[in-house]
Amino acid sequence: MKLKQRMVVLCAVLLLLGLAKIFLLDGGEGSAASRRDLRAFRKMEAGLSLSRGARLTHTLQSPWEIASQWVGPREVYPEETPELAAVLTSLSTAKIERADVGYKGTQLKALLVLDGGQKVVFKPKRYNRDYVVEGEPYAGYDRHNAEVAAFHLDRILGFRRAPLVVGRYVNLRTEIKPVATDQLLSTFLMQGNNTCFYGKCYYCRESEPACAEGEIMEGSLTLWLPDVWPLQKHRHPWGRTYREGKLARWEYDESYCEAVKKMPPYDAGPRLLDVIDTAIFDYLIGNADRHHYESFQDDGGASMLILLDNAKSFGNAALDERSILAPLYQCCSESSDPCVHMEQVNLLRSGALSSAMRQALDSTLFNRSWQSHTWQPWTGVSLES
């Protein structure tokens, strides 16, 4: 081979080696912005791991006092929470001191009081992991495992607006019935060898109880927000009518957002942006049932939209209900201010969201089987493309 040809080959090899080095160092991302995005994602992903069985060892405060101190007008828990694993461990293991029927609502739940006086909401298992809820996107019972997955998605997106949630197995005979109120006890019954209860709610029926496997019932526990932060309920401006053949205004008026922007609390402050963030969150979990929402009381519109009641989610992995995103596509354009808050979502494309969810659910203080069907089928959601 002539010298000139050898030099050409050598230059080509050096060029390929240089490109390979860039690819390996940058994870395939060549631009500085992409490298920054990758570093931000890796930092977020590393923070998802939670130590199983963690305990508070450096403070005399109870886990409930610590969690209460985290709450602020714009977050339920801070970005840096080294005690989070220990608080979740306490939530999943603390002794149950009292059990009562759930607070007002349409779905079955129980109100429990844990050791130390901490109130929690218990939502029982109603479906097997692989059950697909057919029909309208808001159909079916609450899904307890959806509450668990939604909490960890809230962590991943960096919203920090969802109350703390864990999964837990409870023994109805030894943990619930001895401390239950008469009102709750009156709803217990047996179906074969399984202990069941139907509670008290708008749709609660003796003919449709939630049943344990024998005496052991699986469910989710949601930490009650501190009483010093009372809640205020609002009708969601993009709520559905829930009436066949009757559309809400937003479903036929593409300029509806302009009207919303003129109404308090959406005419000033962060509330409209929170509604848009929540639409993205709800689309990812498949929640088309957010007809109302809560904020903190007397906030003048400055409080966050709190991501409560996420159980009407993960019902059908094959359904991407685009209408959930109406606040986003009606209020946002590429140049509008609300859309500049999409950075964290943009980090989660191309499979990164599923990877992060697996990471978070793998370290949940729960049986490993929780991971297999809670999020895994949802990797086809539109964000992944």
Secondary structure, 3 states (H helix, E strand, C coil): CCHHHHHHHHHHHHHHHHHHHHHHHHCCCCCHHHHHHHHHHHHHHHCCCCCCCCCCCCCCCCHHHHHHHHCECCECCCCCCCCHHHHHHHHHHCCEEEEEECCCCCCCCEEEEECCCEEEEEEECCCCCCCCCCCCCCCCCCCHHHHHHHHHHHHHHCCCCCCCEEEEEEEHHHHHHHHECHHHHCCEEEECCEEEECCCCCCCCCCCCEECECCEEEEEEEECCCCCCCEEEEECCCCCCCCCCCCCHHHCCCCHHHHHCCCCCCCCCCHHHHHHHHHHHHHHHCCCCCCEEEEECCCCCCCCCECCCCCCCCCCCCCCCHHHHHHHHHHCCCCCHHHHHHHHHHCCCCCHHHHHHHHHHHCCCCCCHHHHHHCHHHHHCHHHC
